[in-house]
Amino acid sequence: MHSKRASLGRRVIAAAVCAALLIPSNVASASPHPQAQATTPATTAAAVKIPNDQLDSLVAPIALYPDPLLAQVLAASTYPLEIIQLQQWMSKHPDLKGEALAAAVEKENWDPAVQGLAALPDVIKRLGDDIKWTADLGNAFLAQQSDVMDAVQRMRKKASAAGNLKTTEQQKVTTQVVQTKEVIVIQQANPQVIYVPAYNPVVVYGPPIYPYPPIYYPPPGYYAAGVAIGFGVGIAMGAFWGGGGWGYGPRWGYGSVNINVNNRYVNHYNRYNNVNRYGGNWNHNPAHRGGAPYADRNTANRYGGTTRGDSVATRQASARQNSGASARTQSAGANRAGASPATNSAGANRGTGGAGGDRVGNRNIPSSQGSSRNGNAFGGASSSRPSSSAAGRSSQRGSASVGASRARSGGGGGRRR
């Protein structure tokens, strides 16, 4: 009964979030040339890029986050449904802190970028309270990753030119040249502690060309006298790093996000995607999208999903597919908890088969049921190797097949004449 209620709750959340995301985006739909846009053929409208002034406004609320947190938020924003699920889960577990919180959230079937935000309630609130803005941010990042990174740098330069972005006891601000580009880098003053900045974009950057997102900003009393950027209480992230440092970071010279192979919440991702021990580029995993529509047809085609313009039937079919993938993952989790090795092996084999959560359209995608030698929440089985019993059965079936073939050909091993 509990599992049925939980499943119903997830479907209700998915329906509500998807309904909200189907409303045309202010960022994606607005155009400096509305008449030209109206005459654009439907086949090419999806390829229209978001203008720079709109991207600047879109990233304004997070552009001054420390680099590692900024990169993680950009990755997490591509999974709006899971952010809502995390926010609701956090409201039901207010007493979990530190290692206990890290261990509990690791058991949930969410993308590592979402899981790793559990220690930062202010960030979760900002992303979850305005899921429409969060989804627009994620969609823009998927479609125009390099352009979004450039927008962050433009906003940082505006804040710096206005005298509002400086090194403090909470953060270290430097200017560097990366791949011939001059960029502003923001790091924690203490690498082990994160301070989440809070600010009103109008105060920090100045009046916008395109309206800033209407999300919550702290009142003036939140800030120290004469300071445009306020900071909450520092949060030690050791329990969430697992000894490997922050999981994400921007690659300013390349317009992408980097992942840390040793971080607690991304080491499974790295192993599954064969990222070397020095880390590599982050890639979106559509298995965690939860049926949320993509902003345009090009992006939807790339990840095997739907867009806001698709028919109701198409969106429902996509939602059912994602719901089935989630159910299989939960089943695999139950098997890990108490099933026999043979059962676990079968569950893992289903997760990596030709249908279900590991495939979208005709594309193979990383699965949350992938192998995990540690048997943690990300793995569908305790090992990527099949059990000995399963291997034996497979060998027997192969021998029987060969025997039958020989019998049909006259019992010999030679070729037919």
C-alpha positions as CSV (number, residue, x, y, z in Angstrom):
1,M,0.0,0.0,0.0
2,H,2.8,2.4,0.9
3,S,4.5,1.7,-2.5
4,K,1.2,2.4,-4.3
5,R,0.8,5.7,-2.5
6,A,4.4,6.6,-3.3
7,S,3.9,5.7,-6.9
8,L,0.7,7.8,-7.1
9,G,2.5,10.7,-5.5
10,R,5.3,10.6,-8.0
11,R,2.8,10.5,-10.9
12,V,0.9,13.5,-9.5
13,I,4.2,15.4,-9.1
14,A,5.2,14.5,-12.6
15,A,1.9,15.6,-14.0
16,A,1.9,18.9,-12.2
17,V,5.5,19.7,-13.1
18,C,5.0,18.7,-16.8
19,A,1.8,20.8,-16.9
20,A,3.7,23.8,-15.6
21,L,6.5,23.3,-18.1
22,L,4.1,23.1,-21.0
23,I,3.2,26.8,-20.5
24,P,5.2,28.7,-23.2
25,S,8.4,30.0,-21.7
26,N,8.9,33.8,-21.5
27,V,12.5,33.3,-22.3
28,A,12.1,30.9,-25.2
29,S,9.1,32.5,-26.8
30,A,10.1,36.2,-26.6
31,S,11.8,37.6,-29.6
32,P,13.2,41.0,-30.5
33,H,11.5,40.6,-33.9
34,P,8.0,39.2,-33.2
35,Q,6.8,39.7,-36.8
36,A,9.8,37.8,-38.3
37,Q,9.2,35.0,-35.7
38,A,5.6,34.7,-36.7
39,T,6.5,33.9,-40.3
40,T,9.2,31.4,-39.4
41,P,8.4,27.9,-40.7
42,A,7.6,25.4,-37.9
43,T,10.5,23.2,-39.0
44,T,13.1,25.9,-38.3
45,A,11.6,27.7,-35.3
46,A,13.1,25.2,-32.9
47,A,16.6,26.2,-34.0
48,V,16.2,29.9,-33.1
49,K,18.6,30.8,-30.4
50,I,17.8,32.7,-27.2
51,P,19.3,36.2,-27.5
52,N,22.1,37.3,-25.2
53,D,20.1,39.8,-23.2
54,Q,17.5,37.1,-22.3
55,L,20.2,34.6,-21.4
56,D,21.8,37.3,-19.2
57,S,18.5,37.8,-17.3
58,L,18.0,34.0,-17.0
59,V,21.4,33.3,-15.4
60,A,21.3,36.5,-13.2
61,P,20.1,34.8,-10.0
62,I,23.0,32.3,-10.0
63,A,25.8,34.0,-11.9
64,L,27.6,35.0,-8.7
65,Y,27.5,31.5,-7.2
66,P,31.0,30.0,-6.5
67,D,32.1,28.2,-9.6
68,P,31.6,24.6,-8.3
69,L,28.1,25.4,-7.1
70,L,27.2,27.2,-10.3
71,A,28.2,24.2,-12.4
72,Q,26.2,21.8,-10.3
73,V,23.1,24.0,-10.3
74,L,23.3,24.2,-14.1
75,A,23.5,20.4,-14.3
76,A,20.7,19.9,-11.8
77,S,18.4,22.4,-13.5
78,T,18.1,20.0,-16.4
79,Y,16.1,17.6,-14.1
80,P,13.2,19.8,-12.8
81,L,11.0,17.0,-11.7
82,E,13.7,15.5,-9.5
83,I,14.3,18.9,-7.9
84,I,10.7,19.1,-6.8
85,Q,10.9,15.5,-5.5
86,L,14.1,16.4,-3.5
87,Q,12.4,19.5,-2.1
88,Q,9.4,17.5,-0.9
89,W,11.6,14.8,0.4
90,M,13.7,17.4,2.4
91,S,10.5,18.7,4.0
92,K,9.8,15.2,5.3
93,H,13.3,14.7,6.7
94,P,14.1,18.0,8.5
95,D,16.2,16.3,11.2
96,L,18.7,14.6,8.9
97,K,22.1,16.4,8.9
98,G,25.7,15.7,7.7
99,E,26.6,12.1,7.0
100,A,23.1,10.8,7.9
101,L,21.6,13.1,5.3
102,A,24.2,12.2,2.7
103,A,23.6,8.5,3.3
104,A,19.8,8.8,3.1
105,V,19.6,10.9,0.0
106,E,22.1,8.5,-1.7
107,K,19.4,5.8,-1.6
108,E,17.0,7.9,-3.7
109,N,16.9,7.4,-7.5
110,W,17.8,10.9,-8.5
111,D,20.6,12.2,-10.6
112,P,23.9,12.8,-8.7
113,A,23.6,16.6,-9.5
114,V,20.3,16.7,-7.7
115,Q,21.3,14.4,-4.8
116,G,24.4,16.6,-4.1
117,L,22.2,19.6,-3.4
118,A,20.6,18.1,-0.3
119,A,23.0,19.9,2.0
120,L,22.0,23.3,0.6
121,P,18.4,24.0,1.6
122,D,18.6,27.6,0.3
123,V,19.5,26.5,-3.1
124,I,16.8,23.8,-3.2
125,K,14.2,26.4,-2.2
126,R,15.4,28.8,-4.9
127,L,15.2,26.1,-7.6
128,G,12.1,24.4,-6.4
129,D,9.9,27.5,-5.6
130,D,10.1,28.7,-9.2
131,I,10.4,25.5,-11.1
132,K,9.4,27.3,-14.3
133,W,12.5,29.5,-14.2
134,T,14.6,26.5,-13.2
135,A,13.3,24.5,-16.2
136,D,14.0,27.4,-18.5
137,L,17.5,27.6,-17.2
138,G,18.1,23.9,-17.7
139,N,16.6,24.0,-21.2
140,A,18.8,26.9,-22.2
141,F,21.9,25.1,-20.8
142,L,21.1,22.0,-22.8
143,A,20.5,23.9,-26.1
144,Q,23.1,26.6,-25.8
145,Q,25.7,25.4,-23.2
146,S,28.5,27.7,-24.3
147,D,26.2,30.7,-24.7
148,V,25.0,30.2,-21.1
149,M,28.5,30.1,-19.8
150,D,29.3,33.3,-21.7
151,A,26.2,34.9,-20.2
152,V,27.4,34.1,-16.7
153,Q,30.7,35.9,-17.4
154,R,28.9,38.9,-18.8
155,M,26.9,39.3,-15.6
156,R,30.0,38.8,-13.4
157,K,31.7,41.6,-15.3
158,K,28.7,43.8,-14.8
159,A,28.7,43.1,-11.0
160,S,32.5,43.7,-10.8
161,A,32.3,46.9,-12.8
162,A,29.7,48.2,-10.4
163,G,31.9,47.4,-7.4
164,N,29.7,44.6,-6.1
165,L,31.8,41.5,-6.8
166,K,34.8,41.4,-4.5
167,T,36.9,39.0,-2.5
168,T,35.5,38.5,1.0
169,E,35.9,36.2,3.9
170,Q,33.4,33.9,2.2
171,Q,34.7,33.9,-1.3
172,K,37.8,34.5,-3.5
173,V,37.3,36.4,-6.7
174,T,40.0,36.4,-9.4
175,T,40.4,37.3,-13.1
176,Q,42.1,34.6,-15.2
177,V,42.9,34.0,-18.8
178,V,41.6,30.6,-20.0
179,Q,41.9,29.5,-23.6
180,T,42.5,33.1,-24.6
181,K,39.4,34.2,-22.8
182,E,39.5,36.5,-19.8
183,V,37.1,35.1,-17.2
184,I,36.1,36.0,-13.6
185,V,36.5,33.0,-11.3
186,I,34.7,32.7,-7.9
187,Q,35.9,30.1,-5.4
188,Q,35.2,29.4,-1.8
189,A,37.6,31.2,0.6
190,N,37.6,27.9,2.5
191,P,37.5,25.0,0.0
192,Q,35.7,22.8,2.7
193,V,32.9,25.3,3.3
194,I,30.3,26.8,1.0
195,Y,28.5,30.1,1.4
196,V,25.5,30.6,-0.8
197,P,25.3,34.3,-1.9
198,A,22.0,36.1,-1.9
199,Y,21.4,39.3,-3.8
200,N,18.9,41.4,-5.8
201,P,20.0,41.5,-9.4
202,V,18.8,45.0,-9.9
203,V,21.1,46.2,-7.1
204,V,24.1,44.1,-8.1
205,Y,24.0,44.4,-11.9
206,G,21.9,47.4,-12.5
207,P,18.6,47.7,-14.5
208,P,18.1,44.8,-16.9
209,I,17.6,45.0,-20.7
210,Y,15.3,42.0,-20.4
211,P,13.3,41.6,-17.0
212,Y,15.0,39.5,-14.4
213,P,13.2,36.3,-13.3
214,P,10.5,37.1,-10.7
215,I,11.9,34.8,-8.0
216,Y,12.4,35.5,-4.3
217,Y,15.2,37.8,-3.3
218,P,16.1,38.4,0.3
219,P,14.9,41.8,1.8
220,P,17.4,44.6,2.3
221,G,17.8,43.8,6.0
222,Y,19.5,40.5,5.1
223,Y,22.6,42.2,4.0
224,A,25.3,43.9,6.0
225,A,25.4,47.7,5.8
226,G,26.7,48.9,2.4
227,V,27.0,45.4,1.0
228,A,25.1,44.3,-2.1
229,I,25.7,40.6,-1.6
230,G,24.7,38.7,1.5
231,F,25.8,35.3,2.7
232,G,24.0,32.8,4.9
233,V,25.7,30.4,7.3
234,G,28.6,28.5,5.9
235,I,27.9,24.8,5.2
236,A,30.7,22.2,5.6
237,M,30.4,19.8,2.6
238,G,32.7,17.1,3.7
239,A,30.0,14.4,4.1
240,F,28.7,15.1,0.6
241,W,32.1,15.1,-1.1
242,G,33.2,11.7,0.1
243,G,36.8,13.0,0.3
244,G,37.0,13.8,-3.4
245,G,36.1,17.5,-3.5
246,W,33.2,19.2,-5.2
247,G,31.6,17.1,-8.0
248,Y,31.3,19.8,-10.6
249,G,33.1,22.8,-12.0
250,P,32.9,25.1,-15.1
251,R,35.4,24.7,-18.0
252,W,35.4,28.4,-18.9
253,G,37.6,28.1,-21.9
254,Y,35.4,25.4,-23.4
255,G,31.9,26.5,-22.5
256,S,31.0,23.3,-20.6
257,V,30.9,21.7,-17.2
258,N,33.4,19.3,-15.7
259,I,32.8,16.4,-13.3
260,N,35.1,15.2,-10.6
261,V,35.8,11.4,-10.8
262,N,36.4,11.1,-7.0
263,N,33.3,12.9,-5.7
264,R,30.8,10.8,-3.8
265,Y,27.8,11.7,-6.0
266,V,29.4,11.5,-9.4
267,N,31.8,8.6,-9.1
268,H,29.1,6.2,-10.3
269,Y,28.3,8.5,-13.3
270,N,32.0,8.6,-14.2
271,R,32.5,4.8,-13.9
272,Y,29.4,4.1,-16.1
273,N,30.4,6.6,-18.8
274,N,34.1,5.5,-18.8
275,V,35.4,8.9,-17.7
276,N,39.0,8.6,-16.8
277,R,40.5,9.2,-13.4
278,Y,41.1,12.9,-14.2
279,G,37.4,13.6,-14.8
280,G,35.6,14.8,-17.9
281,N,32.7,16.6,-19.4
282,W,29.3,16.3,-17.8
283,N,26.5,14.9,-20.0
284,H,22.7,15.1,-19.5
285,N,21.1,11.8,-18.6
286,P,17.5,11.8,-20.1
287,A,16.6,8.8,-17.9
288,H,16.2,11.3,-15.0
289,R,14.2,13.8,-17.0
290,G,10.9,12.3,-15.8
291,G,8.9,13.2,-18.9
292,A,9.4,16.9,-18.6
293,P,9.3,18.4,-22.1
294,Y,12.4,19.9,-23.7
295,A,12.3,23.5,-25.1
296,D,12.8,22.7,-28.8
297,R,12.7,19.8,-31.3
298,N,16.5,19.8,-31.8
299,T,17.1,19.1,-28.1
300,A,14.3,16.7,-27.8
301,N,15.6,14.7,-30.8
302,R,19.1,14.6,-29.3
303,Y,17.8,13.1,-26.0
304,G,14.8,11.2,-27.3
305,G,12.2,13.3,-25.4
306,T,9.2,15.5,-26.2
307,T,8.7,19.2,-26.6
308,R,6.0,21.7,-25.5
309,G,4.6,21.5,-29.0
310,D,4.0,17.7,-29.1
311,S,0.6,16.2,-29.0
312,V,-1.0,15.1,-25.7
313,A,-0.7,11.5,-26.8
314,T,3.0,11.8,-27.5
315,R,3.6,13.4,-24.1
316,Q,1.6,10.7,-22.3
317,A,3.5,8.0,-24.0
318,S,6.8,9.6,-23.0
319,A,5.5,9.9,-19.4
320,R,4.5,6.2,-19.3
321,Q,8.0,5.2,-20.6
322,N,9.7,7.3,-17.9
323,S,7.3,5.9,-15.3
324,G,8.2,2.4,-16.3
325,A,11.9,3.1,-16.1
326,S,11.4,4.5,-12.6
327,A,9.4,1.5,-11.5
328,R,12.1,-0.9,-12.8
329,T,14.7,1.1,-10.9
330,Q,12.7,0.9,-7.7
331,S,12.3,-2.9,-8.2
332,A,16.0,-3.2,-8.7
333,G,16.5,-1.3,-5.4
334,A,14.2,-3.7,-3.6
335,N,16.1,-6.7,-5.0
336,R,19.3,-5.2,-3.6
337,A,17.8,-5.0,-0.2
338,G,16.9,-8.7,0.1
339,A,16.7,-10.7,-3.0
340,S,19.1,-13.6,-4.0
341,P,22.1,-13.0,-6.2
342,A,20.4,-14.7,-9.1
343,T,17.4,-12.4,-8.7
344,N,19.6,-9.3,-8.6
345,S,21.4,-10.5,-11.7
346,A,18.1,-10.8,-13.5
347,G,17.1,-7.3,-12.4
348,A,20.3,-5.9,-13.6
349,N,19.9,-7.7,-17.0
350,R,16.5,-6.2,-17.4
351,G,17.9,-2.8,-16.7
352,T,20.5,-3.1,-19.4
353,G,18.3,-4.8,-22.0
354,G,17.2,-3.3,-25.3
355,A,14.0,-1.7,-23.9
356,G,13.0,0.4,-20.9
357,G,15.0,2.9,-18.9
358,D,18.2,2.3,-20.7
359,R,16.9,3.3,-24.1
360,V,15.2,6.4,-25.4
361,G,14.1,6.0,-29.0
362,N,17.0,4.3,-30.7
363,R,19.7,5.7,-28.4
364,N,21.5,4.0,-25.6
365,I,21.6,6.1,-22.4
366,P,23.2,5.7,-19.0
367,S,21.0,4.0,-16.5
368,S,20.5,4.5,-12.8
369,Q,20.4,0.7,-12.7
370,G,23.9,0.4,-14.0
371,S,26.5,-1.7,-12.3
372,S,28.0,-0.6,-8.9
373,R,30.6,-2.6,-7.2
374,N,29.9,-0.9,-3.9
375,G,26.2,-1.9,-4.1
376,N,25.1,1.8,-3.4
377,A,21.9,3.5,-4.4
378,F,23.1,4.1,-8.0
379,G,23.6,0.5,-8.9
380,G,21.1,-2.1,-10.1
381,A,23.1,-5.0,-8.7
382,S,26.0,-5.6,-6.4
383,S,28.4,-6.2,-9.3
384,S,28.5,-5.6,-13.0
385,R,29.5,-9.3,-13.5
386,P,26.7,-11.8,-13.9
387,S,26.3,-14.3,-11.1
388,S,27.9,-17.7,-11.6
389,S,24.5,-19.4,-11.7
390,A,23.3,-17.1,-14.4
391,A,26.5,-17.7,-16.4
392,G,26.1,-21.5,-15.9
393,R,22.5,-21.4,-17.3
394,S,23.7,-19.3,-20.2
395,S,26.4,-21.8,-21.0
396,Q,23.9,-24.7,-20.8
397,R,21.5,-23.0,-23.2
398,G,24.4,-22.4,-25.6
399,S,25.5,-26.0,-25.5
400,A,21.9,-27.2,-26.0
401,S,21.6,-24.9,-29.0
402,V,24.8,-26.2,-30.5
403,G,23.7,-29.8,-29.9
404,A,20.3,-29.3,-31.5
405,S,22.0,-27.7,-34.5
406,R,24.3,-30.6,-35.0
407,A,21.4,-33.1,-34.7
408,R,19.5,-31.3,-37.5
409,S,22.6,-31.4,-39.7
410,G,23.1,-35.1,-39.3
411,G,25.0,-35.2,-36.0
412,G,28.3,-34.2,-37.4
413,G,30.3,-31.1,-36.9
414,G,31.1,-30.7,-40.6
415,R,29.5,-28.3,-43.0
416,R,26.6,-29.3,-45.1
417,R,27.2,-30.2,-48.7
